[in-house]
Amino acid sequence: MINSTRSWTTMLKTRPSGVVGMVVLVLVVSAAIAGAIATPFDPTMVDFSSRLLPPSLRHWLGTDEWGRDVFSRLLSGAAITVSVAGMTTLLVTVFGALLGAFSGFVGGWFDRGIVALMDAFLAFPALVLAIAMTTVLAGSPVAPVIALAVAYMPYMVRVVRANVMTMRQRDFIAASKVMRNSAAFTLVRHIMPNTVAPVLVMATSLFGWALLAESALSFLGLGLAPPAASWGGMLADSRNYFADAPWLAIAPGVAISGALLGINLFGDFCRDYFDRKMKD
């Protein structure tokens, strides 16, 4: 445990980009928590007397075309966007890892069927598949989560399956079989713990993909219905006012870009850290 902590600290010292990514990720999650608990103004309250006000001490990021505080809506949107991305990542990580591990370990007709099903999903771009599923599930508040989870599930399944199939040929798996351990025991005790590193690295990437995809769905009007705030929805609403009120587009645009940059930097750091651990 001490060596692991030291190696993590050493990596942070040699990879400042990892520190930047971690800080940005903490800020994004903190904004989401703050948006879910309390905001300076009601993010859905309409005030026509305060329409399109520029940034000021009262309204830090100005107001939108309905007189709503942009900063409050940015925090509220963070809660929605991060929640959707987080729940999507959780579903894909848990069910995708289990399905991929079971498929790679069992093999046979079950593995062939899973591979065929995943290939069928991969035949469509993830965002296009998510748009189609969101349209079918229109009206359900969990539609974006389900659609994105299904769209990105094949990527996790394929990564874990490939890792398990390689590990299945290792000597310690053969030794477990010689000791007459059950397949379930071998899978849970020996194989699943050795898939943690690739799963965590994949999960960080999935979180960024899901965040961007949720923003894209909201931009297209397929996210949560108005007046609920989301970063993609705020960006879509700002299109008609960009010349007169550019702050409406700058705030959500910077939030999406900054969050994706931080997640990617942190994901690269995790990949390098676990690669070094695997080599050691």
HUDA-V809796 format. One record per residue. N is the residue number from 1. RES is the residue in three letters. BURIAL is b if it has 24 or more other C-alpha atoms within 12 Angstrom, else e. Layout:
n = {N,N}
res = {RES,RES}
burial = {BURIAL,BURIAL}
This chain:
n = {1,2,3,4,5,6,7,8,9,10,11,12,13,14,15,16,17,18,19,20,21,22,23,24,25,26,27,28,29,30,31,32,33,34,35,36,37,38,39,40,41,42,43,44,45,46,47,48,49,50,51,52,53,54,55,56,57,58,59,60,61,62,63,64,65,66,67,68,69,70,71,72,73,74,75,76,77,78,79,80,81,82,83,84,85,86,87,88,89,90,91,92,93,94,95,96,97,98,99,100,101,102,103,104,105,106,107,108,109,110,111,112,113,114,115,116,117,118,119,120,121,122,123,124,125,126,127,128,129,130,131,132,133,134,135,136,137,138,139,140,141,142,143,144,145,146,147,148,149,150,151,152,153,154,155,156,157,158,159,160,161,162,163,164,165,166,167,168,169,170,171,172,173,174,175,176,177,178,179,180,181,182,183,184,185,186,187,188,189,190,191,192,193,194,195,196,197,198,199,200,201,202,203,204,205,206,207,208,209,210,211,212,213,214,215,216,217,218,219,220,221,222,223,224,225,226,227,228,229,230,231,232,233,234,235,236,237,238,239,240,241,242,243,244,245,246,247,248,249,250,251,252,253,254,255,256,257,258,259,260,261,262,263,264,265,266,267,268,269,270,271,272,273,274,275,276,277,278,279,280}
res = {MET,ILE,ASN,SER,THR,ARG,SER,TRP,THR,THR,MET,LEU,LYS,THR,ARG,PRO,SER,GLY,VAL,VAL,GLY,MET,VAL,VAL,LEU,VAL,LEU,VAL,VAL,SER,ALA,ALA,ILE,ALA,GLY,ALA,ILE,ALA,THR,PRO,PHE,ASP,PRO,THR,MET,VAL,ASP,PHE,SER,SER,ARG,LEU,LEU,PRO,PRO,SER,LEU,ARG,HIS,TRP,LEU,GLY,THR,ASP,GLU,TRP,GLY,ARG,ASP,VAL,PHE,SER,ARG,LEU,LEU,SER,GLY,ALA,ALA,ILE,THR,VAL,SER,VAL,ALA,GLY,MET,THR,THR,LEU,LEU,VAL,THR,VAL,PHE,GLY,ALA,LEU,LEU,GLY,ALA,PHE,SER,GLY,PHE,VAL,GLY,GLY,TRP,PHE,ASP,ARG,GLY,ILE,VAL,ALA,LEU,MET,ASP,ALA,PHE,LEU,ALA,PHE,PRO,ALA,LEU,VAL,LEU,ALA,ILE,ALA,MET,THR,THR,VAL,LEU,ALA,GLY,SER,PRO,VAL,ALA,PRO,VAL,ILE,ALA,LEU,ALA,VAL,ALA,TYR,MET,PRO,TYR,MET,VAL,ARG,VAL,VAL,ARG,ALA,ASN,VAL,MET,THR,MET,ARG,GLN,ARG,ASP,PHE,ILE,ALA,ALA,SER,LYS,VAL,MET,ARG,ASN,SER,ALA,ALA,PHE,THR,LEU,VAL,ARG,HIS,ILE,MET,PRO,ASN,THR,VAL,ALA,PRO,VAL,LEU,VAL,MET,ALA,THR,SER,LEU,PHE,GLY,TRP,ALA,LEU,LEU,ALA,GLU,SER,ALA,LEU,SER,PHE,LEU,GLY,LEU,GLY,LEU,ALA,PRO,PRO,ALA,ALA,SER,TRP,GLY,GLY,MET,LEU,ALA,ASP,SER,ARG,ASN,TYR,PHE,ALA,ASP,ALA,PRO,TRP,LEU,ALA,ILE,ALA,PRO,GLY,VAL,ALA,ILE,SER,GLY,ALA,LEU,LEU,GLY,ILE,ASN,LEU,PHE,GLY,ASP,PHE,CYS,ARG,ASP,TYR,PHE,ASP,ARG,LYS,MET,LYS,ASP}
burial = {e,e,e,e,e,e,e,e,e,e,b,b,e,e,e,e,b,b,b,b,b,b,e,b,b,e,e,b,b,e,b,b,e,b,b,b,e,e,b,b,b,b,b,b,b,e,e,e,e,e,b,b,b,b,e,e,e,e,b,e,b,b,b,b,b,b,b,b,b,b,b,b,b,b,b,b,b,b,b,b,b,b,b,b,b,b,b,b,b,b,b,b,b,b,b,b,b,b,b,b,b,b,b,b,b,b,e,e,e,e,b,e,e,b,b,e,e,b,e,e,b,b,e,e,e,b,b,e,b,b,b,e,b,b,e,e,e,e,e,e,e,b,b,b,b,b,b,b,b,b,b,b,b,b,b,b,b,b,b,b,b,b,b,b,b,e,b,b,e,e,e,e,b,e,e,e,e,e,e,e,e,e,e,e,e,b,b,e,e,b,b,b,e,b,b,b,b,b,b,b,b,b,b,b,b,b,b,b,b,b,b,b,b,b,b,b,b,b,b,b,b,b,b,b,e,e,e,b,b,b,b,b,b,b,b,b,b,b,e,e,e,e,e,e,b,b,b,b,b,b,b,b,b,e,b,b,e,b,b,b,b,b,b,b,b,b,b,b,b,b,b,b,b,b,e,e,e,e,e,e}
